Structure formats: C-alpha cells, structure tokens
Amino acid sequence: MRPLESPEPRYAKTADGAYIAYQVVGEGPVDIAGGTSWGGQVEILLEWEVSARFIEGLASMGRMILHDRRGTGLSSRNVPAPNLETRVEDLLTVLDAVGATRPVLIGGGDGGAANALFASSHPDRVASLIWLSPEARSVSAPDYPWGVGPGHVEASLRAIEQGWGTEAGVRAEMELDAGTPADEPMIRFMARAERRWLSPDVAADFERIWFETDVRAILPSLSIPTLLLGTEGQREQLEFVASLIPNCESAVFEGSLFFGDVDPEPVFDRIRRFLGVERAPADLDRVLATVLFTDIVESTEKQAALGDHVWKQLVERHHAVVRDALGRWRGVEIDTAGDGFYATFDGPARAIRCALDVSERVRALDIEIRAGIHTGECELINDKFGGITVSIGARVASRAGPSQVLISQTVKDLTAGSGLTLEDAGEHELKGVPDRWHLYRVVD
C-alpha cells in the first residue's frame, strides 16, 4: 500500500459561525466519513503509523472524509465542547461541503455514539454505519455492567487535570485502562498528540460529556445496515449492543483495534465485504425524532374569563410566538389542537431550547404553557410522525406544571454537554404507556 501524503486541510463554516477543519483522503466511489476521536487532529493522524495504516486502508476502499470536532485540533477552539447534537450538525456541514450525499459513517468511542445519533436522525443521509469497539455508554450501570465505575471517572478527570499533554500523564491514563500496551514511542506520540489536539479544560469537558451520555434508547431506531467491530475482550458488550440494533452484523478480532496490535487485513477484509454488498435503500417509514408538546395552562378558565373573541385573539398571538420559536430552533409543526402544539425536531437540545423560549415569551401575554419532550423512533403515517414515541411525549407534557419543561430520561442522556440544568422529577406512570418513566425538569 503506497503511503498517503497528508492533504491540505479545508474549512467548512457552520450555521452558528464555527469553522470545522476537514481533510479528504483517497477517491470514491464510496464515501467514508469519520470524525477524529482520541488524539484527533486531522494533520497528525497520518503521522502515527497505527492511525495512518487504518486511514490508508479505508482510503483504498473509497473517499475518506475526516474532520476535527469543534473545540479541538484545527477547528474553532473558542467554543464550548459540543454535545452529540452539535456534532451531528457539524458533520452534516462537512458532508455538504464535500458533496457527500450518503456516506458510510465510521467511528469508535464517543465518535461512534455521535454517528449512531446521526444515522438515527438522518437515515436518508447515511448508507451504512461501522462502529468500532461499540459502547452505548461509558459508565457502568445495573443493566449495563461493561462500563467504568465512578472511581475511574474521578481518576480520569484527575489525570487530565494533572498531566494532560505530558508523557507522565499518558502513562497515568494508560494505567486506568488495563491491558493497554504502553511502549515508549507510542507514549511520546500520544503526549504530543494531546498537546496539539485540545487543552486540558476542554479535554475534561469532553470526558464529562461522554461519562453522562447513553445512546441505548436510540439504537433500536437505526434503520440502516450496521457493522460492529470489536475484540475478544469486548465480546459480551458488543453482543449486547448488537442485540439492540436491527439489520446488524458484527465481527470480533484478537487484540486492540485502537493500538495497533490487531492485524489490520482481516479487519479491512470484513469492512470490504460489508461495503461491497449491494443493499436496497433503507426503509424510511421509521425515523428517530424528538417530539415536543405544549399547551396553555388553565386554558378553559382563561377562555371563560376573557370571552370567545378576546380568547381567539390571545390564542392567535400565542400561535405566532410558538411558530416564530419553531422557525428559530428548526422545529417542524406537525399539528395544533386548540391551544396545543405538537412539533418535531432532529435534535433534542433544540427542542428544549425552543420550549424554554416559548415559555419565557408567552409570559408577556399573561399566560403560561407546559411542555413535554421525548426522543424515540417514530412512524410516518400519512406524512406525519406517529407511534408510541408521540404518545409518550404527550403524556410527559401532561405531567408538567405551569411554565415547566419536562423531559424523558432518553432526552437527558442525549443532551449531555448542552449546558442545561436539570432537576430530578422522579418516576411517573404515563397513562396508557407501560412501565414507570423517569422524568426531569429543565431549569432555565
């Protein structure tokens, strides 16, 4: 395989003004897109033999599209660490810039989680998904025993604070990851990569976001072909993640996918087989969406007090506020019923911001709203979203009090790093919906 030269990075400007650095390596016909994860910086990836070998192998199959997530590497640095939703939007910006309409997404760690959200939310923009060492969450839970414990979380953040970008710090990080090979050339490279990747404070922010993220709830909504690649030590976790994803294939290899002690050729052969099979387009009758329900509090009493004519004028002003906020936060109005709104979003954080926006602005009309938000797989029924996700969103809204925005656990897990303040609202029964549901209040 002829060594690749590092191409000159280019920049794509996002809707909010951030610049995302990207590189394109190799040629088509397949587009393969992957954001940089650990040690990420598009120029340095081809300087390390392990990552260069992997990129070269992928570039031999198609056009490899790499980008630095915002806050890191060559991308805009004077911005907050992005949540999953923002990373999805940034990748969309890069794909549009290079003309990639339906790429294969590839990534591991938190990059794999971001790709899963992208593929669930935009199945029409993704051909397939390859997830390396798949983790649905990084911290262990009673129903997810494979993650790290609270002690590891604290130790990892402490190691970042005390030794980020130093060889001693890299050794400390490796000691936390049992079984990770720690040869000196790799340690020197990793320390240099950390310094060029991001600053210690941003590194800690990324760690916190990943520790708080959980994408298990969205995996059943993946409608595209998916390939999970892991190692023997990850077999149980890989099998669990695979059990959540329809149309999923998986393969297990000896060694570590990320640190070069895996023979790459069997991995490449498996990827080639996966990419080389002609498949019919994904069934787009089901798609992941975030649903928002709002209505005016004590509307019947207000209508009786104001009279029908004045009430009609008030409702029209309320509708204008809601529709303006939906336009601002890229929501789609699905239906209205009296003084209530039902809208969908392709990102949960924007749904929350929209609800907070409406709640604040309608106070000037001397009214209050309640709002409920849930994320899940929806069915397209006569060009409208329907299904149990919609019912859950409506039931969550019914539990909200005046000027309250209530969200489900799934929404909380997908918005880590969004800067939102949440209060635990406890577990609730939702009428007509099985089980008890953990809800959270958004504090504006």
MARVEX-660237 format. One line per 3 residues: number of its first residue (from 1); for each residue x, y, z of C-alpha. Coordinates in nm, 3 decimals, padded with zeros to 5 digits. Layout:
% MARVEX-660237
NUM = X Y Z | ...
% end
This chain:
% MARVEX-660237
1 = 00.000 00.000 00.000 | 00.153 00.333 -00.109 | 00.186 00.577 00.186
4 = -00.055 00.867 00.169 | 00.051 01.227 00.189 | -00.143 01.443 00.432
7 = -00.365 01.666 00.218 | -00.408 02.033 00.295 | -00.697 02.081 00.540
10 = -01.001 02.280 00.433 | -01.271 02.454 00.640 | -01.650 02.436 00.643
13 = -01.845 02.710 00.822 | -02.142 02.603 01.032 | -02.472 02.786 01.070
16 = -02.362 02.927 01.406 | -02.031 03.056 01.268 | -01.787 02.785 01.381
19 = -01.520 02.661 01.141 | -01.475 02.284 01.109 | -01.143 02.164 00.965
22 = -01.160 01.863 00.736 | -00.949 01.654 00.501 | -01.040 01.425 00.215
25 = -00.808 01.128 00.156 | -00.843 00.883 -00.133 | -01.104 00.864 -00.405
28 = -01.453 00.714 -00.448 | -01.680 00.563 -00.538 | -01.770 00.503 -00.171
31 = -01.767 00.796 00.073 | -01.648 00.703 00.424 | -01.682 00.973 00.690
34 = -01.528 00.971 01.034 | -01.460 01.244 01.285 | -01.135 01.238 01.480
37 = -01.171 01.092 01.828 | -00.888 01.038 02.077 | -00.572 01.228 01.979
40 = -00.773 01.371 01.696 | -00.624 01.630 01.471 | -00.651 01.572 01.102
43 = -00.289 01.659 01.025 | -00.137 01.437 01.293 | -00.337 01.122 01.216
46 = -00.115 01.036 00.919 | 00.199 01.092 01.129 | 00.132 00.793 01.357
49 = 00.186 00.455 01.194 | -00.118 00.292 01.355 | -00.373 00.557 01.259
52 = -00.207 00.617 00.920 | -00.232 00.246 00.837 | -00.600 00.242 00.926
55 = -00.679 00.555 00.724 | -00.479 00.428 00.427 | -00.671 00.101 00.438
58 = -01.005 00.281 00.437 | -00.888 00.524 00.167 | -00.811 00.224 -00.054
61 = -01.184 00.144 -00.047 | -01.324 00.491 -00.105 | -01.303 00.861 -00.030
64 = -01.215 00.906 00.340 | -01.359 01.226 00.490 | -01.208 01.330 00.823
67 = -01.282 01.633 01.038 | -01.177 01.782 01.371 | -01.474 01.823 01.603
70 = -01.529 02.180 01.716 | -01.320 02.284 02.013 | -01.031 02.062 01.901
73 = -00.741 02.047 01.658 | -00.766 02.287 01.365 | -01.138 02.359 01.412
76 = -01.268 02.661 01.603 | -01.127 02.645 01.955 | -01.306 02.938 02.123
79 = -01.631 02.743 02.153 | -01.782 02.515 02.419 | -01.726 02.142 02.395
82 = -02.004 02.016 02.165 | -02.277 01.776 02.264 | -02.383 01.490 02.034
85 = -02.644 01.701 01.860 | -02.396 01.974 01.769 | -02.150 01.713 01.642
88 = -02.421 01.576 01.414 | -02.481 01.924 01.273 | -02.109 01.985 01.223
91 = -02.070 01.658 01.034 | -02.366 01.749 00.813 | -02.191 02.077 00.732
94 = -01.873 01.893 00.631 | -02.060 01.638 00.421 | -02.243 01.916 00.238
97 = -01.913 02.096 00.179 | -01.756 01.792 00.009 | -02.072 01.680 -00.171
100 = -02.111 01.351 00.019 | -02.480 01.265 -00.003 | -02.492 00.919 00.160
103 = -02.159 00.823 00.316 | -02.067 00.528 00.532 | -02.010 00.653 00.888
106 = -01.722 00.504 01.086 | -01.602 00.576 01.438 | -01.535 00.443 01.785
109 = -01.583 00.562 02.143 | -01.794 00.874 02.170 | -01.750 00.919 01.794
112 = -01.948 00.600 01.744 | -02.224 00.732 01.970 | -02.242 01.057 01.771
115 = -02.260 00.858 01.447 | -02.544 00.648 01.588 | -02.744 00.964 01.661
118 = -02.664 01.097 01.312 | -02.775 00.774 01.143 | -03.093 00.752 01.350
121 = -03.189 01.114 01.289 | -03.086 01.135 00.922 | -03.120 00.786 00.771
124 = -03.161 00.940 00.426 | -02.808 01.083 00.453 | -02.630 00.761 00.556
127 = -02.559 00.446 00.354 | -02.439 00.237 00.649 | -02.267 00.255 00.988
130 = -01.942 00.094 01.107 | -01.895 00.115 01.483 | -01.551 00.031 01.626
133 = -01.541 -00.112 01.981 | -01.906 -00.013 02.031 | -02.008 00.135 02.364
136 = -02.364 00.253 02.421 | -02.242 00.431 02.734 | -01.907 00.455 02.911
139 = -02.009 00.429 03.279 | -02.140 00.103 03.421 | -02.498 00.069 03.540
142 = -02.701 -00.217 03.694 | -02.832 -00.300 03.344 | -02.502 -00.221 03.166
145 = -02.212 -00.385 03.352 | -01.938 -00.319 03.096 | -01.861 00.047 03.160
148 = -01.615 00.202 03.405 | -01.705 00.274 03.766 | -01.732 00.608 03.949
151 = -01.375 00.572 04.077 | -01.247 00.554 03.719 | -01.442 00.867 03.627
154 = -01.283 01.067 03.908 | -00.936 00.925 03.838 | -00.962 01.003 03.467
157 = -01.061 01.364 03.527 | -00.782 01.398 03.784 | -00.526 01.255 03.539
160 = -00.634 01.506 03.276 | -00.607 01.796 03.519 | -00.265 01.696 03.648
163 = -00.087 01.557 03.343 | -00.259 01.635 03.014 | -00.013 01.657 02.727
166 = 00.276 01.502 02.922 | 00.431 01.158 02.898 | 00.369 01.104 03.269
169 = 00.005 01.194 03.216 | -00.029 00.949 02.927 | 00.117 00.672 03.144
172 = -00.136 00.756 03.417 | -00.420 00.739 03.163 | -00.295 00.402 03.037
175 = -00.277 00.262 03.387 | -00.650 00.331 03.414 | -00.709 00.121 03.102
178 = -00.593 -00.225 03.200 | -00.430 -00.418 02.921 | -00.343 -00.117 02.705
181 = 00.010 -00.155 02.564 | 00.240 00.127 02.674 | 00.551 00.127 02.456
184 = 00.759 00.444 02.481 | 00.728 00.561 02.116 | 00.350 00.547 02.146
187 = 00.357 00.733 02.478 | 00.568 01.012 02.325 | 00.338 01.035 02.026
190 = 00.023 01.043 02.241 | 00.160 01.320 02.463 | 00.241 01.530 02.157
193 = -00.097 01.450 02.003 | -00.278 01.561 02.319 | -00.099 01.897 02.313
196 = -00.198 01.954 01.952 | -00.550 01.821 01.999 | -00.705 02.031 02.276
199 = -00.641 02.200 02.610 | -00.684 02.024 02.947 | -01.005 02.207 03.039
202 = -01.173 02.110 02.711 | -01.044 01.753 02.743 | -01.210 01.732 03.085
205 = -01.534 01.872 02.939 | -01.532 01.603 02.667 | -01.476 01.334 02.930
208 = -01.767 01.460 03.141 | -01.999 01.469 02.840 | -01.905 01.112 02.744
211 = -01.946 00.991 03.102 | -02.302 01.135 03.106 | -02.405 01.007 02.760
214 = -02.618 00.699 02.699 | -02.744 00.611 02.348 | -02.906 00.273 02.423
217 = -03.257 00.411 02.380 | -03.199 00.523 02.020 | -03.023 00.213 01.888
220 = -03.343 00.019 01.800 | -03.432 00.305 01.563 | -03.123 00.253 01.344
223 = -03.272 00.159 01.007 | -02.950 00.136 00.806 | -02.709 -00.159 00.772
226 = -02.469 -00.157 01.068 | -02.140 -00.338 01.130 | -01.994 -00.367 01.481
229 = -01.623 -00.445 01.510 | -01.471 -00.536 01.845 | -01.215 -00.752 02.021
232 = -01.248 -01.070 02.226 | -01.244 -00.872 02.550 | -01.541 -00.671 02.427
235 = -01.746 -00.963 02.300 | -02.023 -00.952 02.562 | -02.067 -00.576 02.533
238 = -02.061 -00.597 02.153 | -02.326 -00.870 02.154 | -02.546 -00.663 02.384
241 = -02.518 -00.354 02.163 | -02.582 -00.568 01.855 | -02.899 -00.705 02.015
244 = -03.041 -00.351 02.023 | -02.978 -00.274 01.653 | -03.189 -00.417 01.370
247 = -03.008 -00.519 01.050 | -02.680 -00.550 01.240 | -02.369 -00.754 01.165
250 = -02.069 -00.798 01.395 | -01.716 -00.937 01.399 | -01.465 -00.997 01.678
253 = -01.083 -00.987 01.648 | -00.790 -01.056 01.875 | -00.601 -00.762 02.028
256 = -00.693 -00.393 02.041 | -00.845 -00.214 01.744 | -00.709 00.122 01.854
259 = -00.348 00.045 01.949 | -00.208 -00.145 01.655 | -00.181 -00.499 01.791
262 = -00.455 -00.624 01.558 | -00.359 -00.749 01.213 | -00.546 -00.490 01.002
265 = -00.602 -00.708 00.696 | -00.881 -00.926 00.843 | -01.047 -00.607 00.967
268 = -01.020 -00.447 00.622 | -01.147 -00.766 00.457 | -01.454 -00.762 00.683
271 = -01.518 -00.395 00.605 | -01.475 -00.456 00.231 | -01.732 -00.736 00.241
274 = -01.970 -00.514 00.432 | -01.930 -00.223 00.189 | -01.930 -00.438 -00.122
277 = -02.277 -00.589 -00.080 | -02.547 -00.412 -00.275 | -02.839 -00.330 -00.049
280 = -03.178 -00.177 -00.111 | -03.231 00.175 00.027 | -03.327 00.186 00.394
283 = -03.694 00.181 00.486 | -03.757 00.543 00.577 | -04.107 00.487 00.713
286 = -03.947 00.493 01.058 | -03.707 00.760 01.179 | -03.568 00.888 01.508
289 = -03.720 01.220 01.612 | -03.762 01.441 01.916 | -04.125 01.532 01.983
292 = -04.237 01.844 02.167 | -04.587 01.902 02.304 | -04.704 02.231 02.455
295 = -05.036 02.373 02.567 | -05.164 02.672 02.761 | -05.214 02.618 03.133
298 = -05.575 02.663 03.260 | -05.691 02.748 02.909 | -06.058 02.669 02.976
301 = -06.071 02.906 03.275 | -05.900 03.183 03.079 | -06.134 03.139 02.784
304 = -06.436 03.166 03.014 | -06.295 03.478 03.182 | -06.196 03.656 02.860
307 = -06.479 03.557 02.629 | -06.454 03.383 02.296 | -06.348 03.685 02.085
310 = -06.064 03.802 02.311 | -05.957 03.442 02.371 | -05.933 03.383 01.997
313 = -05.705 03.686 01.960 | -05.489 03.565 02.251 | -05.457 03.216 02.102
316 = -05.354 03.366 01.767 | -05.080 03.570 01.938 | -04.970 03.256 02.124
319 = -04.955 03.062 01.798 | -04.742 03.336 01.641 | -04.493 03.312 01.928
322 = -04.472 02.932 01.904 | -04.428 02.935 01.525 | -04.159 03.200 01.545
325 = -03.971 02.989 01.802 | -04.011 02.676 01.589 | -03.855 02.861 01.297
328 = -03.569 02.984 01.515 | -03.493 02.638 01.659 | -03.562 02.442 01.339
331 = -03.869 02.262 01.462 | -04.141 02.130 01.234 | -04.503 02.197 01.324
334 = -04.695 01.872 01.292 | -05.032 01.960 01.441 | -05.227 02.203 01.656
337 = -05.532 02.127 01.863 | -05.695 02.433 02.018 | -05.415 02.597 02.217
340 = -05.176 02.298 02.197 | -04.883 02.239 01.964 | -04.714 01.918 01.851
343 = -04.378 01.964 01.677 | -04.075 01.752 01.591 | -03.701 01.823 01.591
346 = -03.400 01.630 01.466 | -03.208 01.725 01.781 | -03.329 01.709 02.144
349 = -03.133 02.011 02.271 | -03.301 02.237 02.015 | -03.642 02.108 02.125
352 = -03.560 02.203 02.485 | -03.432 02.548 02.384 | -03.747 02.604 02.181
355 = -03.972 02.509 02.472 | -03.783 02.739 02.709 | -03.802 03.019 02.452
358 = -04.179 02.984 02.415 | -04.232 02.954 02.790 | -04.046 03.279 02.852
361 = -04.206 03.480 02.571 | -04.571 03.390 02.635 | -04.548 03.535 02.986
364 = -04.578 03.873 02.817 | -04.925 03.757 02.705 | -05.017 03.686 03.070
367 = -05.033 03.312 03.004 | -04.816 03.011 03.090 | -04.752 02.694 02.897
370 = -04.647 02.343 02.993 | -04.417 02.139 02.770 | -04.305 01.777 02.739
373 = -04.023 01.633 02.527 | -03.926 01.277 02.434 | -03.692 01.124 02.174
376 = -03.764 00.794 02.004 | -03.845 00.612 01.684 | -04.149 00.749 01.503
379 = -04.356 00.606 01.220 | -04.451 00.812 00.918 | -04.830 00.787 00.891
382 = -04.977 00.993 00.605 | -04.663 01.207 00.606 | -04.697 01.275 00.980
385 = -04.498 01.129 01.268 | -04.691 00.886 01.486 | -04.642 00.587 01.713
388 = -04.567 00.526 02.080 | -04.294 00.794 02.091 | -04.556 01.057 02.014
391 = -04.788 00.921 02.282 | -04.506 00.928 02.538 | -04.422 01.289 02.450
394 = -04.784 01.392 02.502 | -04.801 01.210 02.835 | -04.477 01.371 02.954
397 = -04.625 01.713 02.873 | -04.939 01.632 03.074 | -04.719 01.584 03.382
400 = -04.563 01.931 03.353 | -04.673 02.221 03.571 | -04.710 02.588 03.475
403 = -04.402 02.719 03.289 | -04.236 02.378 03.326 | -04.046 02.185 03.059
406 = -04.035 01.813 03.140 | -03.809 01.572 02.952 | -03.765 01.196 02.949
409 = -03.455 01.005 03.057 | -03.371 00.944 02.691 | -03.360 01.317 02.620
412 = -03.141 01.372 02.926 | -02.897 01.103 02.811 | -02.869 01.256 02.464
415 = -02.813 01.617 02.573 | -02.508 01.575 02.798 | -02.284 01.876 02.750
418 = -02.565 02.105 02.632 | -02.526 02.338 02.931 | -02.877 02.264 03.055
421 = -02.961 02.248 03.425 | -03.194 01.965 03.518 | -03.385 01.872 03.832
424 = -03.491 01.516 03.904 | -03.870 01.498 03.877 | -03.889 01.134 03.988
427 = -04.057 00.833 03.831 | -04.408 00.855 03.691 | -04.672 00.634 03.537
430 = -04.774 00.764 03.195 | -05.134 00.688 03.104 | -05.154 00.406 02.852
433 = -04.774 00.358 02.842 | -04.613 00.052 03.007 | -04.360 00.081 03.291
436 = -04.265 00.380 03.503 | -04.080 00.670 03.342 | -03.803 00.881 03.494
439 = -03.859 01.249 03.416 | -03.652 01.565 03.462 | -03.742 01.934 03.487
442 = -03.538 02.179 03.282 | -03.429 02.477 03.489 | -03.383 02.786 03.274
% end
